[in-house]
Every structure is written in C-alpha cells, then in structure tokens.
Amino acid sequence: MEESSQSNGIWKALVGILAVVSGILGYLLFDAKTANKNQEQVINQKVEELASARVRLDSIGSQLDAKIAQIKVLGGNIESLEAAKRQLEADKVQLKKVNIFSKQQYDVKIADFVTLLAAKDAELVQLKRENGELVAKNKDLFSQNSTLTTENMGLKTSKQNLTDSVDNFYRRNRELTAKVTRASALQAQFVQALAVSDKNKERDGGVYRASKVDKIKVIFQLQPNPIAKQDVKTIYMRVYDPDGSVLYDSGVGSGNFDLFGKETTYTAKKDIQFQNNGQGVEILYGRGSAIQYREGHYKIELFSEGFKIGEGSFDVK
C-alpha cells in the first residue's frame, strides 16, 4: 500500500513537471511569434521610408538640374548647386544601404535641399533683374552713340520717330498676340481626385485612407473656347505632397516640361484631341514605389500650352 502511494506521488510530480515545461514552451512560442510580427512591421516601415525618401530626392534632383541650367545661362555661380547635386547623388547611393538608413537624417537633408532651392529662386530673380539692367544700359549706350554719330539733326529726329513708331508697333503687336494666346488657353473645371485601390475600386469624396490609395485618378471638364484650336493638346499635371514637393517618378511617366520659359517637373501628362464641346478628361497616376501615400493635404495643378488651366486637391488620412 505504501509502495502504491509512492508511485502515485511520482506520477503526480512528473505530470506537474510536464505542465510547467509545456507552459514554458508555449510562452517561448508566443514570444517568438510576437517578435517576428514586430520585426515584420519594422521592415515594412523601413521599406516605406526608403521609397518615400527616394521619390523626394528624385523630385529635388530634377529641380536642381533646372536651377543649374537657368543660372548658368544668366551667368550666375552654380558651384553650390553642383555641390548639392553631387551630395544628393551620394545620398541616393546611401539609400541602398538599408542597415544605416535614418529617416530623421534624410528629413534634415531634404529640408536643407529645399532651403537651397528657395534661396536660388531669389538669386534667379536678382540675376534676371541685373541682366535686364545690362540690356537697358546697352540699349542706352547704343542710342547715345547713334546720337553722337548722326550729323543731321533732322535726319536723327526722323529716324528716332520712325524707331519709336516701329517699337510701338511691335510692342502693341506683342501685347495683342499675348492676349489672343491667353484667351485661347484651355480652362479646366470641376477638378476632382479619385482614389483607386490596388483592386481598381474607385472612391470619391476628396478624403481617403492611405491604405485604400494605390493610384490617383484626376478627372475634370474642359470649357468650350471658340478661339482655341481643335487639335492635340498636352495636359501636364503636378501633384504636390504635404511637404510641398512635386510627386515625381520617372519610372511611371514623370518628366520635365517648359513652363514660363523654365524647365519644370511634372507628375503625369496626357495628350488629348481637344473637341471644344465640354469634354471630360481623366489622368491616372500610379506611383511606381510600393509605398502608401503619406497623411496630409495634396495639391493638384494642371497646365497646357504654357498656362495654368486648373487646380484641385485631396487629403489622405
């Protein structure tokens, strides 16, 4: 009887030990699953941050190229811009090294690039003003030289009057041409941005969840214009992210176009046959990077034939 009691005690002890071991194994398995899930979330966030930094650096790179070309033509100093471009290319190379990527560090770099671009915009204005003054001085010197070399006052007066008349004619002609050109420009109305999911489901309303936005479809109508030519028109779309940077991805069709005499980046474009009947137009933009749209307010601008023809916006939450 005593031996049976001891046997039962041993079995109970074994059962207790097995229960403890099972509990420990269960806890370790749960902890491992939790760690894997957290690691996957960290990796996904890192991929999104890397892709976002790449898109923003591409946009800034295009703007730097445009500024370098403009300032070079005007005879300004482009050393700081070229140094910034080299630094930007080096930063893009560093993006490939995922293990040392820091979103905070790249946010600071991008802010510095934006500040430099803003400063160069002010420099461009100054250079254009100085070039305009030089042209005016050259014209004045030419006029003085003509006066000094003209011996016949009557002939000089006649020539000046003729020059003034020709100048006035060309000035009025330029003004009239500009008015006619502006009047013939397209006008986009009822500009809306629809969110398209990865399953091609469309949503409207102007406020969308980031997880539901895979592409952006911008729709609008072109107002009839009796003096606009009914031919092929190219419509350029610029989409600004919440930081004010133009969404740019050359892999899905983004590029550059001439706007008011300077090279400007665009997000997407579309060629249409203008029919002058209030036709609707759709422009679809699908980001090439596998990332979500960041939360915030997005602005849309539409351009055609050198003029801004409409604008709109949407929000991502």
BASE-733086 format. One record per residue (C-alpha): residue in three letters; x, y, z. Coordinates in steps of 0.5 Angstrom, whole numbers, plus 500, padded with zeros to 3 digits. Each point is the difference from the previous one (the first is absolute). Example, Ala and Ser with C-alpha at 12.3 -4.5 7.8 and 13.67 -1.06 7.14 Angstrom:
2
ALA525491516/SER502507498/
This chain:
317
MET500500500/GLU506505502/GLU503498493/SER494502496/SER499506504/GLN508502498/SER498498493/ASN494505499/GLY505505503/ILE505499495/TRP495501494/LYS497506503/ALA507503500/LEU501498493/VAL493503498/GLY502506504/ILE507501496/LEU497499493/ALA495505502/VAL505505501/VAL504498494/SER494501496/GLY499507503/ILE507502498/LEU500497493/GLY493504499/TYR503506503/LEU506500495/LEU496498494/PHE495506501/ASP506505502/ALA504498493/LYS493501496/THR500507503/ALA507501499/ASN499498493/LYS494504499/ASN503507503/GLN506498495/GLU496500494/GLN497507502/VAL506503501/ILE503497493/ASN493503496/GLN501507504/LYS507500497/VAL498498493/GLU495506500/GLU505505503/LEU505498495/ALA496500494/SER497507502/ALA507503501/ARG502497493/VAL494504497/ARG501506503/LEU507500499/ASP499499492/SER495506500/ILE505504503/GLY505498495/SER496502495/GLN499507503/LEU508500501/ASP501499493/ALA495505497/LYS503505505/ILE507499498/ALA498501492/GLN497506502/ILE505503504/LYS506498495/VAL496504494/LEU500506504/GLY507500502/GLY499498508/ASN504496504/ILE498493500/GLU505497505/SER496499506/LEU494497495/GLU505495497/ALA503498507/ALA493499503/LYS498496493/ARG507495502/GLN497500507/LEU493498498/GLU503494495/ALA504498506/ASP494500505/LYS496496495/VAL506495500/GLN500499507/LEU492499500/LYS502493497/LYS504498507/VAL494499504/ASN503498506/ILE503507501/PHE494504497/SER497505505/LYS493503498/GLN502506505/GLN506501497/TYR497500493/ASP495505502/VAL505505502/LYS504499494/ILE494501495/ALA498506505/ASP507503498/PHE499499493/VAL493503500/THR503506503/LEU506501495/LEU495500494/ALA496505503/ALA506504501/LYS502499493/ASP493502498/ALA501507503/GLU507500497/LEU497499493/VAL495506501/GLN506504501/LEU504498494/LYS494501496/ARG500507502/GLU507501499/ASN500497493/GLY494505499/GLU504506502/LEU506498496/VAL496499494/ALA497507501/LYS507503501/ASN502497494/LYS494503496/ASP501507503/LEU507500498/PHE498498493/SER495505500/GLN506505502/ASN505498495/SER494501495/THR499507502/LEU507502500/THR502497493/THR494503497/GLU502507497/ASN493502497/MET495501506/GLY494500495/LEU502493498/LYS501498507/THR493502502/SER497497494/LYS504493502/GLN498501507/ASN493501499/LEU500494495/THR503496505/ASP495502505/SER495498495/VAL503493499/ASP501499507/ASN493502502/PHE497495494/TYR504494503/ARG498502507/ARG493500498/ASN500494496/ARG504496505/GLU494502505/LEU495498495/THR503494499/ALA501498507/LYS492502502/VAL498496494/THR504494502/ARG498500507/ALA493501498/SER500494496/ALA503496506/LEU496494503/GLN496500506/ALA499494505/GLN494500504/PHE497495505/VAL507497502/GLN500494505/ALA505495502/LEU497493501/ALA504494504/VAL501494496/SER501494505/ASP505494498/LYS494496497/ASN498506496/LYS494502504/GLU499508500/ARG498504505/ASP498508500/GLY499505505/GLY507503501/VAL502497506/TYR503493500/ARG503495505/ALA507499498/SER499492499/LYS495501495/VAL504504495/ASP504497495/LYS499505495/ILE497506499/LYS495502494/VAL499507499/ILE494502496/PHE498507497/GLN496503494/LEU503505495/GLN496506499/PRO498502493/ASN504505497/PRO498503493/ILE507502498/ALA504494503/LYS503496494/GLN497493500/ASP506496500/VAL504495504/LYS501503507/THR505498505/ILE498501507/TYR505500506/MET498498507/ARG504502506/VAL499497507/TYR503503506/ASP501495506/PRO498503507/ASP507503500/GLY499504494/SER505495496/VAL497498493/LEU499493499/TYR505497495/ASP502493498/SER503500493/GLY498492500/VAL493501499/GLY500506496/SER502506504/GLY505505496/ASN501508498/PHE497505496/ASP501507498/LEU495505505/PHE501508499/GLY507498497/LYS503496505/GLU501492501/THR494498505/THR499493502/TYR493496499/THR497494504/ALA496498494/LYS498502493/LYS494498495/ASP499502492/ILE493501498/GLN496502494/PHE497507502/GLN493500497/ASN497506503/ASN494497503/GLY501500507/GLN503493500/GLY502496506/VAL508498501/GLU503495505/ILE507500502/LEU502494504/TYR507500504/GLY502493503/ARG506501505/GLY506495498/SER502499507/ALA497495504/ILE498505506/GLN494504503/TYR498507499/ARG502504506/GLU495503504/GLY498507499/HIS498505494/TYR502499493/LYS499506495/ILE499499492/GLU502505495/LEU498499492/PHE504503495/SER499500492/GLU504505495/GLY504503505/PHE494502504/LYS497498507/ILE493498498/GLY497497506/GLU501497507/GLY498496506/SER502496506/PHE498494504/ASP502497507/VAL503494503/LYS499498507/
